[in-house]
Amino acid sequence: MSFFGKLKNRLFKSSSKLDEGLDAIVQDGGEEAAAEVDVQEAVAAIEETRVEAAEVASEPAPEVAPEPEAVPEPAKEPVTDPAPAPVVAPEPQASEAEEPAEVEAELVRSSDPLEDVVAASPETESKPGLLGRILGRGGEETETRRVLDDDMLESLEELLIQSDMGVDTALRVSANIAEGRMGKRLSVSEIKALLAAEVARIMEPVAKPLPLYPTKPQVVLVVGVNGSGKTTTIGKLASQFRAAGKKVVIAAGDTFRAAAVEQLQVWGDRAGVPVLTAPEGSDPASLAFDALSKAQEDGADLLMIDTAGRLQNRQDLMEELAKIVRVIRKKDPEAPHNTLLVLDATTGQNAVTQVDVFRKISDVSGLVMTKLDGTARGGVLVSLADKFGLPIHAIGVGEQIDDLAPFDPEEFAAALTGLEQS
Ligand SMILES: Nc1nc2c(ncn2[C@@H]2O[C@H](COP(=O)(O)OP(=O)(O)OP(=O)(O)O)[C@@H](O)[C@H]2O)c(=O)[nH]1
């Protein structure tokens, strides 16, 4: 099964919620009618603005930090269970001195895990978009269609709010769908296509792989509330970076809970990556300092530091994170190079609050959204992208080591809205 198919299956709860809602809206007062809106044209127009946005986003950043390096070629085979679509890490990319500092680690996947894992080109706009391909099949002429009026628009807004898109985003998306289409008859599949195109447009600017720097070791601080999936995500990322030829070290910085350390050790073993630990209750900043020293001595490429997630004691957590940063900066003034916030999609709009809070207590540079499989709350990603514009580096779609996917806005939008691919 293609990766899109898997993602769609895993986002089934989100898409079926939208599906059922849209069905109910259109059936309510709808009747068999021919198409009145050229959805292909509308989606093509939205895609065009997306491509423009993507081009602007991919322009080199002006400020120059460390120089980029050539990133090793991804492993040709997944390290573990070959069945799931693998997300492998960095894309090989030669550098030139005057190129921007940052090399984006292209988290790529194979549509068929048995095929070679081919690094995706960042210029995704050069191939026809997924939505375009889906719509290119030609639609059914007569479907149940309902005239788009204020009542229907309101129902659509409500449905999107219920899907965790957040009020502001839901209103904006509905308004964009309605623009120029009031009084026209729309079918469920037409609304889905327009919705998917709008979602993809919002998500495009935030779909950015974890940036890789030539700095060795690159320090990645991982933050998030307890249970959000930090440990699992660190394990998955470690496995993928290792598969791409990177030397990785993990620091078990949640010294407050022995179980958290043990769990991280299990993930480290799975990924084949060393995990540095300290006794329960010891100072996480001191562990982080030792881990950075070790990573430097060993010539590691990446150091991932797990942290505690006790948000209920926000002041303590803030001080703990600030101390970790202060202490590791004694060894590397630029560290941490990334601060990843791990969020649990099943918490819906609560994830928005978490971003707000963690941005206040740490310098969040990007997001990983976990547990998108089996939740009906996938819409929260749209809300996060629209509200904060923080990069979404990857999405967690299961509990296995390979269940971390790069974030692809079109696939996500199509899966979220339940668009059918032939
Ligand atoms: N279905 C699903 N489960 C996930 C995913 N990511 C993590 N989990 C599960 O979520 C639970 C919590 O994950 P952890 O990685 O332990 O979360 P944590 O943030 O480290 O939590 P603490 O150790 O309590 O700080 C575990 O049961 C994981 O298996 C995902 O993408 N999908």
The ligand as an ORCA input file, in Angstrom:
! r2SCAN-3c Opt
* xyz 0 1
  N      -0.563      5.551     18.454
  C       0.551      6.253     18.716
  N       1.087      6.188     19.946
  C       2.199      6.915     20.185
  C       2.819      7.715     19.191
  N       3.893      8.310     19.762
  C       3.947      7.881     21.052
  N       2.929      7.046     21.306
  C       2.585      6.370     22.573
  O       2.308      7.358     23.545
  C       2.691      6.916     24.833
  C       3.576      7.972     25.474
  O       4.736      8.107     24.701
  P       6.138      8.489     25.341
  O       7.124      8.519     24.243
  O       6.443      7.628     26.511
  O       5.834      9.946     25.848
  P       6.730     10.901     26.734
  O       6.401     12.277     26.306
  O       8.143     10.517     26.667
  O       6.153     10.639     28.154
  P       6.879     10.555     29.562
  O       7.849      9.433     29.454
  O       5.761     10.291     30.494
  O       7.524     11.888     29.743
  C       3.396      5.573     24.615
  O       2.486      4.562     24.913
  C       3.726      5.581     23.131
  O       3.753      4.281     22.588
  C       2.208      7.759     17.880
  O       2.629      8.461     16.947
  N       1.080      7.009     17.712
*
